[in-house]
Amino acid sequence: MLTRAEVQTSESYIIGAMLAVVGGFLDAYSYLFRGHVFANAQTGNIVLLGLNIEQHNYSKAFVYFAPICAFVAGVILVEFIKRRLKYNQKVHWRQGIVVIEIIGLLVVGFLKPGVYDTFANIVISFVCAMQVETFRKIHGHPFASTMCTGNLRSGTQALFEFFDTKNSKYKVKALKYYGIIFIFILGAVLGGFLITLMGQYSIFVCCGILLIVCGMMFQESFGGGN
C-alpha cells in the first residue's frame, strides 16, 4: 500500500472526491437541463442511439451520437497532451487538462438553453472524457470520477475480500470506493438543487471546483509526475 508521502496530489482522495462532485453535477446538468443526455455515462447514450436508429429517428439519434464522438475525441486529446507535456517542468500536464475543462464549461454556461443543447452536451462529454482519462487512480487504485459502475464493482469486490479474509486493508479499499460513489451522488443532488436556482449558470460551480483542483496540483508542476 502506498504511503501518504508516495501518493501524488492528483491521486489523493480529496482530489478524487472533488472530481466526483463535478462528475455527478455534470450528469445531472446535462440530463435535467440539456435535453436528457448523459454527459458521462456513454453507455446510456449508446443504447439510446441504437433505439433511435431502430425507430428511424435519425435526427434524435444524432443528439446521442455527437456526445459519444466528443468523448472519443476527449480521450485522444488527453493522450496527445500527456505525451507532449509529461516531462514539462513548467506546468504539470494534468493542470493543462483541468484548465481546458474549465474553459469548456465556461463556454457551456453561456450557451442558450434549448437552442444549443446539442453543442453543450458535446462540450460536456468532451470535458468528462478528458477528466476520466486524466485522473484514473486514487492511492494507486483505479477509479473513475465521471461514472460509478467500475467503482461499484471494485468496491464490492474489496468488500467481499474483507469478509473472506478479514484483512482490514480490503475494508478500507471498499469504503474508499463506496465513499466516491456517495460523493458522486451528492454532486448530482447539488447539481439538481443549483439548476433550479441558477439555471444554465449553475455549471460555473464546477468551474470553481476545478479551479481549486488545479491550484492543489501546483506542487506537482515541478515534480514530473506521471
C-alpha positions in Angstrom: 0.0 0.0 0.0 1.3 3.5 -0.9 2.1 5.8 2.0 0.8 9.3 2.2 4.1 10.7 1.1 4.2 8.4 -2.0 0.8 9.4 -3.3 0.8 12.1 -5.9 -1.5 15.0 -5.3 -3.5 14.2 -8.4 -4.1 10.7 -6.9 -5.2 11.9 -3.5 -8.6 11.1 -2.1 -9.6 14.7 -1.8 -8.9 15.4 -5.4 -10.8 12.3 -6.4 -13.7 13.4 -4.2 -13.8 16.9 -5.7 -13.8 15.4 -9.2 -16.6 13.0 -8.3 -18.7 16.0 -7.2 -18.1 17.5 -10.7 -18.9 14.2 -12.4 -22.2 13.9 -10.6 -23.1 17.5 -11.1 -22.4 17.4 -14.9 -24.5 14.3 -15.4 -27.4 16.0 -13.6 -26.9 19.2 -15.5 -26.8 17.5 -19.0 -29.7 15.3 -18.2 -32.0 17.8 -16.4 -31.1 20.9 -18.3 -29.7 20.0 -21.7 -32.2 17.6 -23.3 -31.9 14.3 -21.2 -28.5 13.4 -22.5 -25.9 11.6 -20.3 -22.6 13.6 -20.4 -20.6 11.0 -18.5 -22.1 7.6 -19.0 -21.8 7.0 -22.7 -23.4 3.5 -22.3 -26.8 5.2 -21.9 -26.2 7.4 -25.0 -25.1 4.3 -27.0 -28.3 2.5 -26.0 -30.5 5.5 -26.9 -28.6 5.9 -30.1 -29.4 2.3 -31.1 -33.1 2.7 -30.1 -33.5 5.8 -32.2 -31.8 4.2 -35.2 -34.2 1.3 -34.9 -37.1 3.7 -34.9 -35.6 5.6 -37.9 -35.4 8.8 -35.8 -32.1 9.8 -37.2 -32.2 13.4 -36.1 -32.7 12.3 -32.5 -30.0 9.6 -32.9 -27.5 12.4 -33.8 -28.2 14.0 -30.4 -26.8 10.9 -28.7 -24.2 10.1 -31.4 -22.5 13.5 -31.1 -21.5 13.3 -27.4 -20.1 9.8 -28.0 -17.8 11.1 -30.7 -16.9 14.0 -28.4 -16.0 11.6 -25.6 -13.7 9.7 -28.0 -12.1 13.0 -29.1 -11.5 14.0 -25.4 -9.6 10.7 -24.7 -7.5 11.1 -27.8 -6.6 14.7 -26.9 -5.6 13.8 -23.3 -3.2 11.1 -24.6 -1.7 13.6 -27.1 -1.2 16.2 -24.4 0.2 13.7 -22.0 2.9 12.6 -24.4 3.9 16.1 -25.3 3.9 17.6 -21.8 4.6 14.7 -19.5 8.1 15.9 -18.7 7.5 19.6 -18.9 9.0 21.2 -15.8 6.9 24.5 -16.0 3.4 23.0 -15.8 2.1 19.6 -15.0 0.2 18.1 -17.9 -2.8 17.4 -15.7 -3.1 21.0 -14.8 -3.3 21.8 -18.5 -6.2 19.4 -18.9 -8.1 20.9 -16.0 -7.6 24.4 -17.5 -9.2 23.1 -20.7 -12.0 21.6 -18.7 -12.7 25.0 -17.0 -12.7 26.8 -20.4 -15.1 24.3 -21.9 -17.6 24.5 -19.0 -17.4 28.3 -19.0 -18.5 28.2 -22.7 -21.4 25.9 -21.9 -22.6 28.3 -19.2 -23.2 30.9 -21.8 -25.0 28.7 -24.3 -28.7 29.4 -24.6 -30.8 26.5 -23.3 -33.0 24.7 -25.8 -31.1 26.2 -28.8 -27.5 25.0 -28.3 -28.2 21.9 -26.1 -26.6 19.5 -28.5 -23.4 21.6 -28.7 -23.4 22.0 -24.9 -23.6 18.2 -24.5 -20.8 17.7 -27.0 -18.6 20.1 -24.9 -19.6 18.5 -21.6 -18.9 15.0 -22.9 -15.6 16.1 -24.2 -14.7 17.6 -20.8 -15.8 14.5 -19.0 -13.7 12.2 -21.2 -10.7 14.4 -20.5 -11.3 14.2 -16.8 -11.9 10.4 -16.6 -8.8 9.7 -18.8 -6.6 12.1 -16.8 -7.5 11.1 -13.3 -7.5 7.3 -13.2 -6.3 6.4 -9.8 -6.8 7.1 -6.1 -3.9 6.0 -3.9 -2.8 3.7 -6.7 -6.2 2.1 -7.2 -8.1 2.5 -10.5 -11.2 4.7 -10.2 -13.5 6.8 -12.3 -14.8 10.3 -11.3 -17.4 10.6 -14.0 -19.2 7.2 -13.7 -19.9 4.7 -11.0 -20.1 1.2 -12.5 -16.4 0.4 -12.2 -16.2 1.9 -8.8 -19.2 -0.1 -7.6 -17.6 -3.3 -9.0 -14.2 -2.6 -7.4 -15.8 -1.6 -4.1 -18.0 -4.7 -3.9 -15.1 -7.0 -4.8 -13.0 -5.4 -2.0 -15.9 -5.8 0.4 -16.1 -9.5 -0.4 -12.4 -9.9 0.1 -12.7 -8.3 3.5 -15.4 -10.6 4.7 -13.5 -13.6 3.2 -10.0 -12.8 4.6 -10.8 -10.4 7.5 -8.0 -8.2 6.2 -8.7 -4.6 7.1 -7.0 -3.2 4.0 -9.9 -4.5 1.9 -12.4 -2.8 4.2 -10.5 0.5 3.8 -10.4 0.0 0.0 -14.1 -0.8 -0.1 -15.0 2.2 2.0 -13.0 4.5 -0.3 -14.8 3.3 -3.4 -18.3 3.5 -1.8 -17.3 6.9 -0.5 -16.6 8.1 -4.0 -19.9 6.8 -5.2 -21.7 8.6 -2.3 -19.9 11.8 -3.2 -20.9 11.4 -6.8 -24.5 11.2 -5.7 -24.0 14.3 -3.7 -22.7 16.0 -6.8 -25.9 15.0 -8.6 -28.0 16.3 -5.7 -26.1 19.6 -5.7 -26.5 19.9 -9.5 -30.2 19.3 -9.3 -30.6 21.9 -6.5 -28.5 24.6 -8.1 -30.1 24.2 -11.5 -33.4 25.3 -10.0 -31.7 28.3 -8.6 -29.2 29.3 -11.2 -30.3 27.6 -14.4 -27.6 27.4 -17.1 -25.1 29.3 -15.0 -25.1 26.6 -12.3 -22.3 24.9 -14.3 -20.0 27.7 -13.2 -19.9 25.9 -9.8 -18.0 23.1 -11.5 -15.5 25.6 -12.9 -14.9 26.8 -9.3 -14.3 23.3 -8.0 -11.9 22.5 -10.9 -10.0 25.8 -10.3 -9.4 24.6 -6.7 -8.2 21.2 -8.0 -5.8 22.9 -10.4 -4.4 25.0 -7.5 -4.0 22.0 -5.3 -1.9 20.3 -8.0 0.5 23.2 -8.3 3.1 21.3 -6.2 3.2 18.6 -8.9 4.2 21.1 -11.6 7.8 20.7 -10.7 7.7 17.0 -9.8 7.5 15.4 -13.2 4.6 13.2 -12.1 3.0 10.5 -14.2 
